[in-house]
Amino acid sequence: MRAPTTQPSTLAPVPRPRPQPTRPAPARASTSDVLVVGAGLIGAAASWQALRAGLSVTCLDPTPGAGASFAAAGVLAPVTEATLGFESLTALRVASAALWPAFAADLVAAAQAAGSPERDVGFATHGTLAVGYDASDADQMDRLHAQHGLLGLHSEPISVSQAREREPSLAPHLSCALWVEGDHQVDPRAVHRALQTVLTTDPRSTLLRSGAATLLLGADGRAIGVVDAHGAVHHAGIIVLAAGTASGRLMAATGRARLPVQSITGQTLRLRPPCGVTLGHVVRGTVHRRPIYLVPRADGEIVVGATSEGATTAADLGTTRGMFALLHDARRLVPSIDEQAFVEVTSRGRPGTPDNLPLIGETGVPGLLAATGHSRNGIVLTPLTALALGVLFGDPPRGAAGLSQVLAHADPRRFAL
Ligand SMILES: Cc1cc2nc3c(=O)[nH]c(=O)nc-3n(C[C@H](O)[C@H](O)[C@H](O)COP(=O)(O)OP(=O)(O)OC[C@H]3O[C@@H](n4cnc5c(N)ncnc54)[C@H](O)[C@@H]3O)c2cc1C
């Protein structure tokens, strides 16, 4: 088995995240109120939350935004992804999805105030069309709709012709359709760009392109800082471990607590139409019971996702079988994707946990918080994660009250040593 790596694995011509003016790591020590290890979407949002709480923050990452967050499609789907038996995860998704409108608006305002020319982060509330391909997919959709009733979530069965009125690119011979008004989307790369703009312009924040090598504990067992890959020591009162698939390894080295994070490889494809926008809604469904989604961006790009290939290492690319299935199934639901230009296949390791629930909050090591293990849900769970950290930073943001019960499911201490 190959060793886990923070280097992302990518096939085909892949645009990297737009370079941002991050500072090179200094050889000297730094001190801040909060130190965040990892600047994926979760670490960057955690850093912004520290700033919003009036704290200074240092964020370390050798390749900010190039991990799982770079692959993510950005579906915010508490309804269509709800499953009986996973009610805790559904509760987390529902709570966080409700925070997205304010999170997106506040972030866009902050990024614009920091000089960003971008007007939005691709947060779109056009709703989702869920469709099925064959009779077995229709059975599955009946069960999904019944589950929504049991879970108190709203979805509306519609005919395939009604679905095609809303989305003319849908194939004519689908077996079923469901309209889900409450499932939305955002563009994770745009969100990360906005966060990076804020973090690189606020004088209280430092974003360093360097990895954390070791977590430092004081004689009393409290986390006091990090030694980075250049040997520089960074001290802080609060440390947030948000290093995606590397989080478990960094924690294990302390010998004080356990974060069982494993990498689960996933792929998304990016397609672009020769002209115009082809889809107006997120389309998701099953083809011979295999799940698939197509997420249209405002500029016409369509993100097709996502494979999930079990616990692997972050270096794994995923199989061609997975990529073939994505294209095959997307074409069954939306035949016109045949006309799209192929832009990119992006493969990354999702930071997964044994119970599919994230690890957000106190770790059992004083001064050390976790914000990782979001698996397939890191984008939808970003606002809730930031809000939970805000409470622990000592400045509870608005909307935090009443969420402690939901967040109890994400307590990292459920995996004691
Ligand atoms: C194919 C695919 C599709 C997905 N689609 C969706 C979706 O539609 N909706 C959704 O909600 N979720 C989706 N997800 C899941 C989502 O992308 C992840 O849950 C989320 O991005 C996790 O964010 P993160 O910041 O924890 O991890 P990452 O984005 O992986 O960031 C971790 C960061 O830590 C850095 N790092 C690693 N080691 C160190 C170190 N030693 N020191 C400092 N930094 C370090 C890395 O460089 C990286 O930038 C998808 C994931 C994949 C792979």
The ligand as a MOL file (V3000), in Angstrom:
LIG
                    3D

  0  0  0     0  0            999 V3000
M  V30 BEGIN CTAB
M  V30 COUNTS 53 58 0 0 0
M  V30 BEGIN ATOM
M  V30 1 C -15.1240 13.5950 -6.1440 0
M  V30 2 C -15.6800 14.2950 -4.9650 0
M  V30 3 C -16.9090 14.9480 -5.0450 0
M  V30 4 C -17.4410 15.5700 -3.9040 0
M  V30 5 N -18.6360 16.2490 -4.0190 0
M  V30 6 C -19.1740 16.8270 -2.9170 0
M  V30 7 C -20.3980 17.5200 -2.9970 0
M  V30 8 O -20.9880 17.6420 -4.0700 0
M  V30 9 N -20.9350 18.0400 -1.8500 0
M  V30 10 C -20.3070 17.9210 -0.6430 0
M  V30 11 O -20.8440 18.3850 0.3660 0
M  V30 12 N -19.1000 17.3140 -0.5450 0
M  V30 13 C -18.5260 16.7570 -1.6540 0
M  V30 14 N -17.3270 16.1160 -1.5630 0
M  V30 15 C -16.6690 16.0310 -0.2730 0
M  V30 16 C -15.8730 17.2930 0.0160 0
M  V30 17 O -15.0990 17.6130 -1.0900 0
M  V30 18 C -14.9630 17.0630 1.2220 0
M  V30 19 O -15.6910 16.5620 2.3120 0
M  V30 20 C -14.3390 18.4140 1.6240 0
M  V30 21 O -13.7390 19.0220 0.5200 0
M  V30 22 C -13.3350 18.2110 2.7330 0
M  V30 23 O -12.6990 19.4420 2.9300 0
M  V30 24 P -11.3670 19.5170 3.7960 0
M  V30 25 O -10.9630 20.9330 3.8180 0
M  V30 26 O -11.5970 18.7940 5.0740 0
M  V30 27 O -10.3460 18.5980 3.0010 0
M  V30 28 P -9.4280 18.9790 1.7540 0
M  V30 29 O -10.1430 19.7970 0.7530 0
M  V30 30 O -8.8440 17.6780 1.2960 0
M  V30 31 O -8.3200 19.8980 2.3950 0
M  V30 32 C -7.3510 19.3990 3.2710 0
M  V30 33 C -6.1460 20.2950 3.1250 0
M  V30 34 O -5.1890 19.9120 4.0880 0
M  V30 35 C -3.9250 20.1010 3.5140 0
M  V30 36 N -2.9470 19.3140 4.2640 0
M  V30 37 C -2.7220 17.9830 4.2340 0
M  V30 38 N -1.7310 17.6620 5.0520 0
M  V30 39 C -1.3230 18.8110 5.6510 0
M  V30 40 C -0.3240 19.1340 6.6090 0
M  V30 41 N 0.4770 18.2040 7.1330 0
M  V30 42 N -0.1920 20.4230 6.9850 0
M  V30 43 C -0.9770 21.4080 6.4640 0
M  V30 44 N -1.9440 21.1450 5.5430 0
M  V30 45 C -2.0970 19.8700 5.1490 0
M  V30 46 C -4.0870 19.6720 2.0790 0
M  V30 47 O -3.0830 20.2490 1.2310 0
M  V30 48 C -5.4730 20.1730 1.7590 0
M  V30 49 O -5.4660 21.4390 1.1200 0
M  V30 50 C -16.7390 15.5300 -2.6840 0
M  V30 51 C -15.4790 14.9260 -2.6250 0
M  V30 52 C -14.9470 14.3310 -3.7510 0
M  V30 53 C -13.5670 13.7110 -3.6780 0
M  V30 END ATOM
M  V30 BEGIN BOND
M  V30 1 1 1 2
M  V30 2 1 2 3
M  V30 3 2 2 52
M  V30 4 2 3 4
M  V30 5 1 4 5
M  V30 6 1 4 50
M  V30 7 2 5 6
M  V30 8 1 6 7
M  V30 9 1 6 13
M  V30 10 2 7 8
M  V30 11 1 7 9
M  V30 12 1 9 10
M  V30 13 2 10 11
M  V30 14 1 10 12
M  V30 15 2 12 13
M  V30 16 1 13 14
M  V30 17 1 14 15
M  V30 18 1 14 50
M  V30 19 1 15 16
M  V30 20 1 16 17
M  V30 21 1 16 18
M  V30 22 1 18 19
M  V30 23 1 18 20
M  V30 24 1 20 21
M  V30 25 1 20 22
M  V30 26 1 22 23
M  V30 27 1 23 24
M  V30 28 2 24 25
M  V30 29 1 24 26
M  V30 30 1 24 27
M  V30 31 1 27 28
M  V30 32 2 28 29
M  V30 33 1 28 30
M  V30 34 1 28 31
M  V30 35 1 31 32
M  V30 36 1 32 33
M  V30 37 1 33 34
M  V30 38 1 33 48
M  V30 39 1 34 35
M  V30 40 1 35 36
M  V30 41 1 35 46
M  V30 42 1 36 37
M  V30 43 1 36 45
M  V30 44 2 37 38
M  V30 45 1 38 39
M  V30 46 1 39 40
M  V30 47 2 39 45
M  V30 48 1 40 41
M  V30 49 2 40 42
M  V30 50 1 42 43
M  V30 51 2 43 44
M  V30 52 1 44 45
M  V30 53 1 46 47
M  V30 54 1 46 48
M  V30 55 1 48 49
M  V30 56 2 50 51
M  V30 57 1 51 52
M  V30 58 1 52 53
M  V30 END BOND
M  V30 END CTAB
M  END
